[in-house]
Amino acid sequence: MPTRNQAKEAVKILLGYLEDDVEREGLLDTPERVIDSWDEIFSGYSMDAESILSSTFNGEGYDGIVLLKNIEFHSTCEHHLQPFSGKAHIAYIPVDRIVGISKLSRIVECHARRLQNQERITKNIADDLERYLSPLGCAVIIEAAHGCMRCRGVKQANALMTTSALRGVFFDKAEPRQELFQLINN
């Protein structure tokens, strides 16, 4: 893996592709700032889904839908290095254990803060919910606007992409699926 200094040099080379004078005052500290921002933007690589979802509590017999909706997220498209952002809705039906509400938001961050595509984020969150919570069912629905669609190529500024992963009873049975969609749309 390249060192931090090698990464800064690579940014400087890319700046030279765009700008004749990479030594001008406004660009002198840009490589350092870019690497600092990438450490934050791509912090998902240092997060672990198991440690996020392993802190559970007794569900005390609760067997209804647990839904956290409108989780804001920002990610980066692996194809063009353009940002995409939107909201995620995460639901599960616990068996014995429930997870703290902040953990649902953190699992979104874990996957969004990596070079990504929306489909993979959706699938990976659902996989983690299944693997670490063992619910009766789980659902992940993500809506996002993509920079690669908004500011380049086809330039569709208002296009939103929606992806979903429905597992267990949310996939198999219409009634819990309908209840989920009613809760999301209220």
C-alpha positions as CSV (number, residue, x, y, z in Angstrom):
1,M,0.0,0.0,0.0
2,P,1.4,3.5,-0.9
3,T,2.5,5.7,1.9
4,R,0.8,9.0,2.8
5,N,3.6,10.9,1.1
6,Q,3.3,8.9,-2.1
7,A,-0.5,9.6,-2.1
8,K,0.2,13.3,-1.7
9,E,2.6,13.2,-4.6
10,A,0.0,11.4,-6.7
11,V,-2.5,14.2,-6.0
12,K,0.1,16.7,-7.0
13,I,0.6,14.8,-10.3
14,L,-3.2,14.9,-10.9
15,L,-3.3,18.6,-10.2
16,G,-0.5,19.0,-12.8
17,Y,-2.8,17.4,-15.3
18,L,-5.3,20.1,-14.7
19,E,-3.3,23.2,-13.8
20,D,0.0,24.5,-15.3
21,D,1.2,26.0,-12.0
22,V,0.8,23.5,-9.1
23,E,3.1,25.7,-7.0
24,R,0.8,28.6,-6.9
25,E,-0.4,29.7,-3.4
26,G,-3.9,28.2,-3.7
27,L,-2.6,24.7,-4.6
28,L,0.4,24.4,-2.3
29,D,-1.4,22.6,0.5
30,T,-4.1,21.0,-1.7
31,P,-2.4,17.5,-1.7
32,E,-2.4,17.4,2.1
33,R,-6.0,18.7,2.3
34,V,-7.1,16.1,-0.3
35,I,-5.5,13.2,1.6
36,D,-7.0,14.5,4.9
37,S,-10.5,14.6,3.3
38,W,-10.1,11.2,1.8
39,D,-9.2,9.8,5.3
40,E,-12.6,11.0,6.4
41,I,-14.6,10.3,3.2
42,F,-13.3,6.7,3.0
43,S,-13.3,5.9,6.7
44,G,-15.5,3.0,6.1
45,Y,-12.5,0.8,5.3
46,S,-11.5,1.0,8.9
47,M,-15.0,0.1,10.2
48,D,-16.1,-3.4,10.9
49,A,-19.8,-4.5,10.6
50,E,-19.5,-7.2,13.2
51,S,-18.3,-4.8,15.9
52,I,-21.0,-2.3,14.9
53,L,-23.9,-4.8,15.1
54,S,-22.6,-7.1,17.9
55,S,-23.8,-4.8,20.7
56,T,-27.4,-6.0,21.1
57,F,-30.0,-5.9,23.9
58,N,-32.8,-8.2,25.0
59,G,-35.8,-7.6,22.8
60,E,-38.2,-8.3,25.6
61,G,-40.5,-10.2,23.3
62,Y,-40.8,-7.3,20.7
63,D,-41.7,-8.9,17.4
64,G,-42.8,-5.9,15.3
65,I,-40.9,-4.0,12.6
66,V,-38.0,-1.9,13.7
67,L,-37.5,0.8,11.1
68,L,-35.0,3.6,10.9
69,K,-35.8,5.8,7.9
70,N,-34.2,8.7,6.2
71,I,-30.7,7.9,7.2
72,E,-28.6,10.5,5.3
73,F,-25.5,9.2,3.6
74,H,-22.7,10.3,1.2
75,S,-20.6,7.9,-0.8
76,T,-18.3,8.0,-3.8
77,C,-18.9,6.2,-7.1
78,E,-16.0,3.8,-7.8
79,H,-16.4,4.3,-11.6
80,H,-15.9,8.1,-11.8
81,L,-14.9,9.1,-8.3
82,Q,-18.0,11.3,-8.2
83,P,-20.1,11.7,-5.1
84,F,-23.5,10.3,-4.6
85,S,-25.8,10.9,-1.7
86,G,-29.3,10.2,-0.5
87,K,-31.2,8.4,2.2
88,A,-31.4,4.8,3.4
89,H,-34.3,3.1,5.1
90,I,-33.4,0.0,7.2
91,A,-35.8,-2.3,8.8
92,Y,-35.7,-5.7,10.6
93,I,-38.0,-7.9,12.7
94,P,-36.1,-9.1,15.7
95,V,-36.2,-12.6,17.1
96,D,-34.7,-12.2,20.6
97,R,-32.2,-9.4,20.4
98,I,-32.5,-5.8,19.2
99,V,-29.7,-3.4,18.2
100,G,-29.2,0.2,19.3
101,I,-30.7,2.7,16.9
102,S,-27.4,4.4,16.2
103,K,-25.9,1.1,15.0
104,L,-28.3,1.1,12.1
105,S,-27.0,4.5,11.0
106,R,-23.4,3.4,11.6
107,I,-23.8,0.3,9.4
108,V,-24.8,2.6,6.6
109,E,-21.7,4.7,7.1
110,C,-19.5,1.6,7.3
111,H,-20.5,0.7,3.7
112,A,-21.1,4.2,2.2
113,R,-17.7,5.5,3.2
114,R,-15.9,3.4,0.7
115,L,-15.5,3.5,-3.1
116,Q,-18.9,2.0,-4.0
117,N,-21.9,1.5,-6.1
118,Q,-25.4,1.8,-4.7
119,E,-26.3,-1.8,-5.4
120,R,-23.4,-3.1,-3.3
121,I,-24.2,-0.8,-0.4
122,T,-27.8,-2.0,-0.3
123,K,-26.8,-5.7,-0.5
124,N,-24.0,-5.5,2.0
125,I,-26.1,-3.8,4.6
126,A,-28.8,-6.5,4.2
127,D,-26.2,-9.2,4.4
128,D,-24.8,-7.8,7.6
129,L,-28.2,-7.5,9.2
130,E,-28.9,-11.1,8.4
131,R,-25.5,-12.3,9.5
132,Y,-25.2,-10.5,12.8
133,L,-28.9,-10.0,14.0
134,S,-30.5,-13.2,12.6
135,P,-33.9,-11.4,12.3
136,L,-37.1,-12.9,10.9
137,G,-36.6,-10.5,8.0
138,C,-34.7,-7.4,7.1
139,A,-35.0,-4.7,4.4
140,V,-32.8,-2.0,3.0
141,I,-34.1,0.6,0.6
142,I,-31.8,3.3,-0.6
143,E,-32.6,6.4,-2.8
144,A,-29.7,8.5,-4.1
145,A,-28.7,11.1,-6.5
146,H,-25.4,10.4,-8.3
147,G,-22.9,13.1,-9.3
148,C,-21.8,11.1,-12.3
149,M,-25.4,11.5,-13.6
150,R,-25.9,15.0,-12.5
151,C,-22.8,16.9,-13.7
152,R,-21.4,14.8,-16.5
153,G,-22.5,12.4,-19.2
154,V,-26.3,12.5,-19.5
155,K,-26.6,15.4,-17.0
156,Q,-29.8,14.3,-15.4
157,A,-29.8,16.6,-12.3
158,N,-33.1,15.3,-10.9
159,A,-32.7,11.6,-11.4
160,L,-32.9,9.4,-8.3
161,M,-31.9,5.8,-8.2
162,T,-33.6,3.4,-5.8
163,T,-32.3,0.0,-4.8
164,S,-33.7,-2.5,-2.4
165,A,-32.8,-5.8,-0.6
166,L,-35.7,-7.6,1.0
167,R,-34.9,-10.7,3.1
168,G,-36.8,-13.2,5.1
169,V,-40.5,-12.3,5.8
170,F,-40.1,-9.0,3.9
171,F,-39.3,-11.0,0.8
172,D,-41.6,-14.0,1.4
173,K,-44.8,-12.4,2.7
174,A,-46.8,-9.6,1.3
175,E,-48.3,-8.4,4.6
176,P,-45.0,-7.4,6.4
177,R,-43.7,-6.0,3.1
178,Q,-46.9,-3.8,2.8
179,E,-46.6,-2.7,6.4
180,L,-43.0,-1.7,5.9
181,F,-43.8,0.4,2.8
182,Q,-46.7,2.1,4.7
183,L,-44.3,3.0,7.6
184,I,-41.7,4.3,5.2
185,N,-44.2,6.5,3.3
186,N,-45.8,8.0,6.4
